[in-house]
C-alpha cells in the first residue's frame, strides 16, 4: 500500500478549468455544469500547496519583500474612511472615465480590438505622469526599441519613463521592487506567465495567477496597475471571466473600422460611475481627446431631414447629443425586416407595436431600419420617443420641426414616462442651439422654458405625434 500511494503521489494531478466562470472540474466534459457554457474547459496542472507561517514568505514569492501584517477582524464603524487619493493622467477624457483620476493601488483592465489604441493611450499616460508618478511600462509583445520608437513618433517626453521587456511575473516583480514604481502597465496580461504553473502563457490558469500576483502587489504597495487585455472574436476579454472580477475597473475601447474616433467606456469601476464615456480622435501624434463629443455625433448639416430626430442621452455623468435615424420602406417580403444598429432590436419591435396600437400608425408591411449616428450604442430607454418620431417622419416623408430635440420612455400602454436628469438634458440641448423640445411631462421644468427653449410636455404617445 505504501508503494502504491507513493507512486500515485508522484503522478502529476490535473484539473479542468472553465474559461468563463473559473470553476474547476475533475474531468473534461463538453459543458460546464456551473455556468452552462459549452467547450470552455481547459486542462491545467495542479501544484501542491505549500503551507506558510506568515504573509512574508508569500510576499517574497510574489517578488515583493515588504512585510505583510496578518488580517484582523475590525468593527466596520471603527474603520477610518478617507477620500481616495487620485492622480491626474493629464488626459481629461481618460480622467473622466476613471472617475476623476487614477486611484493609488487600483488595478484597471483595458480591453479592445487589435490596433484600436490601447497601448498608445497607456504609453501617453505613463509619459505624461512620469514627473509626478514614476512609472514602469512592461511589454510582453514588443521590444524596447519598438516602444521607444513609438514614444518618439508620438512626441512624448521620455524623461523619467522606464520600460521592461519581460513576461515572467516573478522577474517583473523582482525588477520592480528596487525601483519602487507607483504605476505599472502590463501589456498584455495574456503574455504573462508564472514559474509556479506549467501551463502555456495565455491559458486560463496562467492569466488568472499572473493577474492575482499583480493585484496583490498593487494592494500591498499602493502601486496603480494597468492591465492590457486581448479580446476574443466575440468581443469579450480573453481568459477567465474571473479576471474582470479581480480588478477594480474594466474599460473597453470601442470604434468602427475606418473611423478615427475612439470611445473608451467604463463597464465596471469601484471608484467612479459605470458606463462613463470618454471620446478620443486618433491623430498622427496619438490619441487626442474630444472635449465636446456631441458635435461629432450630430450630422454636419443642421437642416431638418425626414427620418431624423435628435435626442439627449446620458452616458455616466455626461449628457450627449446623438442623432437617431430611421428609414421606413415598403417591404417585398412576407416578413418585413426590423434592423436596429446602436440599440436593442427587440425593443424596436416592441415600440413599433405600441406605435400601431396607441398611435394609429401601422408599419406592419414596411421594412424598418434604425441607426444611431456616430457608432455609439444607446442602452437607456430615453431613446424610445425620438425613435418613434424618426420612424413616423420617415414614413410620412416629412421632417420634424427645425432644431427640435426629444427624449422619453414609451410604455406599453402608450404613456410617456420620465427619464433621469431631464433638466440637465434640456440645458445641454439649449447649449447646442436647439429651440424646441418634446419631453415627458414629469421632466418639464417648472418655468416651462430653459434658456429660451420651447418645452412641449406630453403625457401620451398620441400627444407627442401631434406636436411633432
N, C-alpha and C positions, 0 to 999 in steps of 0.2 A: 504493500500500500504506500510505503514511504517513497519508493522509487517511482511509482506511478504518479504520485502527487508532485514530486519534484519535476518529473518530465512534463506534466501538464502545466506547472508553474513557469517553465521555461518557454512554453509556447506563447507567442505574442497575441494578446487579445485585441479584437477589433469590434467596432460598433458601426452603426449606420445612422447618420445624422440627416435630418430634413433641412434642406436649404431655405425653406420658407419660415418654419416656426422654431427650428433649432432643437427639436425633440430627438432623443436617441432611441434606437431600436436595436434589439439583439441580432436580428437577421434582416436581410434585404427583402423588401416587398414593394409591389408596384405603387401602392397608395399609402400615404402617411395617415395613420389612424387618429392622430391628434388634430391636424388641420384639414385633412381630406384631400390634399393636393396629390396629383399623380406624378410619378417619375421625378421625385425631388430628393430621394435618399442617396447619399454617397458614403463610401466606406472611409473610416478613419481608424488610426491605430491608437489604442488606449495606453496611456502612460501610467505607471504606478504612482500613486500619490505619496509624497514624502512628508511625514509629519514634521512640523516646525514648531519650535518652542516660543518663538516671538515673531513679530512682524518684521524684525530687522533682516532676518535671513531671506524673507520673501522680497523685501525691497532691494536687497543686494542682487538677488537672482534676476530681478527685472531691470537691473542696471542703475539703480539709484541707491546711494549709500547712506541716505538720511535715516534717522530713527523714526519709527512709527509707533505711536502710543496705542495700546490696546483700546478698543471702543468700550465705552461705559454707558450704562442706562442713565438718561437725564430727563428730568421733567420738562415737558415742552414749554411750559411757562417760564422756565429759568434760562432758556436759550436766548442769547443776545442776537437780535435781528438787526442787521445793518444793511444799508443800501449797497448793491453790488458795485464794486469798483470797475469802471469801464474805461477803455482806451479807444480813442477815435482811430479809425483806419485811414483818415484823411480822404475817404471816398464817401460822399454824402449818401448816395443810394445804398451803398454797402452797409453803412451805419444804420440806416433806416430798417433794412431787412433784419439786421442783428438785434434790433430793439433799442438802438441808441448808441451802439458801440460794442466793442469786444470785451466780454467779461473775463476777468482773470480766472484761470483754472477751468474754463469752459472747453468743451470738445464739440466742434462743428463739423458736420459731414456735408460736403458739397458734391452733388452729382449732376450729370448732364451728358448729352451726346458727345461723341468724339469731335474735337475741334471747335466746340462752341465757345470756349474761352475760360474754362475753369482754371487752368494753370496760369494763364495770362493775368486774370484778376487777382489770384493769390500772390503771384510774384510782384505785382504792383503794390499790393497791400504790405507785403514784407518790406519792400524797398522804402515805401513812404513812412512806415512805422519804425524803421531801424534806429532813428535817433532817440526815440523815447522808449522803445521796446525792442531790445536785442532779439533778433530772430534767426532761426535756422531753417533753411529750405532743404528738405530731404527729398531727393529724386531717385526713384527706382526704375524709371523708364528712359531717362535721358542722361547724357553725360554732362559733366560740369561745363564743358565748352559750349554745349547747346544752350544750357540755362543762362550762362553769361552772355552768349551772343544774342539771345532774345532780350535780355535786360538792356543791352547796349542799343539794340534796334528800337526798343520802346523809349529810349531816352531816360531811363530810370537812374536815380543816384545809387551808386554801388558802395558808397562808404557805409561800413557797419553791417553789410549784408553777408551772411555766411551760408555756405551750401555744403551738402554732403551727398555723395553718390553711394548709397548703401541700401540693402534690402533686408539684412538680418536685424531683427528688432533688438536683440541683445547688444549688438555692436553699435547700433544707433543710440541707445540709451547710455551706453558706456562712453561714447564720444561726447554726448550732450552733457553728462554730469559735470566735468570740469569747466565747461564753457558757461553753464547756467543760463541757457536762453529763456526768455519769457514768452516766446512764441515759436511754435514748431509747425511746419507744413509738411505733411507726408503725402507725397504724390507718386503712386497712389496706394491705398490700403490693400488693394488686391495683389500688389507685387511684394508685400512684406511677408516674412516668414520667421518662425521661431525655431531655435535648435531643439526645443523640448518635444517637438512633434515631427514625425517622419513624412507627413502628407506633403503634397506638392504645393508651392505657393499659389494662392488663388482659390484653394479648396475651402470648404466650409469651416473646417477646424482651424486652419491657418489664419483666415480672415478674422474669425471670432477671437482667437487667442491674441493675435497681434493688436487688434483694436482694444482688447481688455488691458493689455500691458500699457498702451498709450493713455487710456482713460485713467488707469490707476496712477500713472506718473503725473498726469495733469492735476489730479485731485490732491496728490501728496505734496507737490511742489508749487502749485498755483500757476503753472505754465499753461497758457492757452494753446490749443492744438486744433489745426485744420486737417481734416482727412479728405482727400480727393477720392471719389468713388466712381468706378466704371458702372455703366448701365447695360442692362440686357436688351435684347431686341424688342421686348415688350415695354421698355421704358423704365423699369424698376432698377434699383441699385443692385448690382451683382453681389452674391454672397448671402449669408443667412439673414433672415428678417430681423433677428435679434440685434443685428448691427445698428439698426435705426433706433432700437430701444435703449441701447447703451449710451448713445451720445446725447448732448444737451440740445442740439439744434440740427435740423435736416433742411438743407437748402437745395433747390433744384434750379438748374439753368434751363430755360425754355427759349425756343426761337425757331422760326421757319427757315428752311433751307433757301438760300438766295437772298434772305433779308439781312440787313446789317444791324438790326435791332435785337437785343437780347433782354429777356425778362428773368430776373432772379426772384424766386418765390420761396417763402418760408413755409414748410409743411409741418414743422414742429419747432418750437422754441420755448425752452423753460425760462427764458429771461426776457421775453417780449411777446408781441402779438403774432399769432399764426396767420397764414395767408397774407402776410405783409409782402409788398411788391416793390422791387427796385428795377428800374429800366436803364439799360445801357445801350450805347451805339458803338459798334466795332469800327475803329478808325486805324490809320497807319501807326499811331502811337499807342495802340492798345484800346482797352475799353474806356469809353468816355461816358460819364453819367448824363442822363437826360433829366433835368430838374422839373420839366413841365411835360410829362408823358401824354397828357390829354391832347396835345397838339398833334402827335403822331397817330393817335387812334381815331381822329376825325379826318374826314376827307378834305382834300385841298380846296375844293370848291364849296362855299357856304350856301350856294343856291340850292333850294329845295328840289329834291328829285323824288319821283314816285318810288315807293317801296323802301324808303329810308326813314329811320327815326333815331334821334339821338337820345341816349339815356345817361344817367349818372349812376355808376356802380361804385361799390366801395370795396377796396382791397386792403384788408388790415385796418390801418388808421387813415388811409388816403382815399378821398373821393376822386374818381376818374371819369372823364367824359369819353364814352365809346359810341360808335355808330352801329346800329343793328339794321341789316339789310334783309329784305325778303323779295323773293321772285315767285309769283304765282302764275302758272301757265296751264293751259288745257292739257290733260294727260291722254295719250293714245292707249294707255294700258288699262286693263280692268281693275288693277290695284294701284292707284296713284302713289307716287313716291313722296316720302317725307324725309328730307335730308336736313340735318342741323349740324353746323360747324361752329364750335365755340360755345355750345350749350348742350344740355341733355336732350336726346332725341325723343325719349318717352314723354318728356314734359311738353314738347312741341305738339305731339299727337293729342295730349290731354287738352291743351289750350285751344286747339282747333275745334275740338268738340264743344268746349264752352262758348267759343265764338258762334258756333252754329245754333246752340240751344238758347243762349241768353242774348246774343247779338243779332240773330236773324240773318247771319251771313254764312252761306253754305259753300264749302270748298271741297266737298267730297269727291268731285270729279276732276280736281285740279292737282297738278304737281306743285308742292310747296318746298322751296329751298330757302333756308335761313342761314345767314352768316354774320358773325361778329367781326368787324373790320379790325385789322392790326394783329391778328393771330392770338388775341387774348381770349381766355376762356372765362365766361361769366357763370358762376356757380350759385348765385343768390337769386331769390325769387323776384327781385325788383325788375328783372328783365321781362316779366310777363306782359305788362301793359304796353311797353314800347314794341314788343314783338308782334302783338296783335294789331297795333296801329300800323306797323310796317306791312303786315300781311294785307290788311284792308286797303292801304294806299296802293300796293301793287295790283291788287285785284281790280280796283276801280281806275287804275292808271291816273291817279290824281295825287299830287304831293301834299304833304302836311303843310301847315302854315309856316311862314318864314321864321327862322330862329326859334323853333319850338322844341322843347325837351319834355321827356315824360319818364316816369318810373312808378312802380307799384306792383303789388302782388294781386293776382286774379284768382278768386276762389271758385270752387266748382259750382256754386250757386249764382255766380255772376257778380259777386260783390268785389269791390276794390279794397284790398287790405293795406294797412300802412306798413312801411319798412323802417328799419332803424336809421337814425341820424338824418331825418328828412330835411331839416332846416340847413344843415351843413351841405347837403347835396344841392339845394337851391342856391346857396351862396356861391358854390363852385360853378354852377351854370351861369349865374349872373356875371361872374368874373370873366367868362369867355364870351360875353356879349349876347347871351340868349335873352329874349324879351317875353317869352310865353312858356308856361309850364303847366302840364296836365298831371296832377298828383292825387293821391288818396286824400280824402277829406281830413283824416286824422293827422296828416303830415303838413297841412297848410298852416302857415304862420298866423298868429292872432291878428296881425295887422292886415293880412291878405296880400301884402306885397313884400318883395325883397329887392332892394336896390333898383326900383323902377321896373321890376319884372311883374307881368300879369300872371297871377297864380290861379288856375282853374281847379277847384277842388271837386272831386267826383266820388260818388258812393257806389254806383253800379256801372257795369261794363257798357250798357246802352247809353248812359250819360257821356262816358268818355268818347264813344264812337261819334256821338252827335257833335260834341265840341271839336273833335278832330277834323 
